[in-house]
C-alpha cells in the first residue's frame, strides 16, 4: 500500500508476469504507485526462487524384492 499527502486512493500495480518460476532465478518486480493526479513513484522488489525442500517419498517403507538367481530391472518408487 501507499499513502498520498493529499489523501485519496493510491493505485498500486506491478510489471510481473505470473507465475514467476525457475529454480535458482531472481526476478526484479517493479511496483508503481499512482495517486491519480499525475504523480507516481516506483519501488523494486527481488523475487528469489530457491527450492530448499528435499523430495518426500510417497511410501513410508519399500517392499522387499525377492528373486531367484538375479534381478534384471527395478522400478523406481515415486
C-alpha positions as a printed Julia matrix, in Angstrom:
78×3 Matrix{Float64}:
  0.0     0.0     0.0
  0.96    3.65   -0.18
 -0.27    6.98    1.14
 -0.51   10.37   -0.52
 -0.16   13.79    1.11
 -3.5    14.94   -0.4
 -5.39   11.82    0.57
 -7.45    9.87   -1.89
 -6.82    6.47   -3.34
 -3.38    5.36   -4.46
 -3.44    2.69   -7.17
 -0.72    0.07   -6.91
  0.4    -2.1    -9.85
  3.39   -4.23  -10.83
  5.12   -5.3   -14.05
  5.49   -9.02  -13.22
  4.26  -11.84  -15.43
  2.85  -14.54  -13.16
  3.6   -17.18  -12.26
  7.23  -16.42  -11.52
  9.21  -19.67  -11.58
 12.63  -21.12  -12.32
 14.8   -22.67   -9.64
 17.83  -20.53   -8.88
 16.47  -17.4   -10.53
 15.91  -13.88   -9.31
 13.29  -11.66  -10.92
 13.09   -7.95  -10.25
  9.49   -6.76   -9.94
  8.81   -3.02  -10.2
  5.85   -1.72   -8.2
  4.24    1.54   -9.33
  2.19    3.79   -7.05
 -0.12    6.29   -8.76
 -2.13    8.95   -6.91
 -4.38    9.67   -9.89
 -3.13   13.26  -10.14
 -0.14   12.64  -12.4
  2.23   11.7    -9.57
  3.83    8.27   -9.5
  6.62    6.57   -7.63
  8.22    3.17   -8.1
  9.88    0.58   -5.94
 11.82   -2.58   -6.95
 11.46   -5.93   -5.21
 13.59   -9.06   -5.73
 11.65  -12.31   -6.1
 14.06  -15.19   -5.45
 13.09  -18.76   -6.35
 15.08  -21.14   -4.15
 13.82  -24.71   -3.7
 15.16  -25.81   -0.29
 12.78  -28.72    0.39
 14.01  -32.25   -0.27
 11.71  -34.72   -2.09
  9.5   -36.85    0.17
  8.76  -40.47   -0.79
  5.07  -41.36   -1.1
  5.59  -44.68    0.7
  6.76  -44.9     4.3
  8.76  -48.02    3.5
  9.54  -50.07    0.4
  8.66  -53.73   -0.02
 11.45  -56.3    -0.18
 12.28  -57.72   -3.59
 12.72  -61.46   -3.59
 14.07  -63.18   -6.69
 15.63  -66.44   -7.71
 19.11  -66.12   -9.29
 19.05  -62.44  -10.29
 17.15  -59.17  -10.64
 17.4   -57.64  -14.1
 15.41  -54.42  -13.59
 13.96  -52.23  -10.89
 11.01  -49.85  -10.96
 11.75  -46.58   -9.25
  9.47  -45.64   -6.39
  7.78  -42.23   -6.57
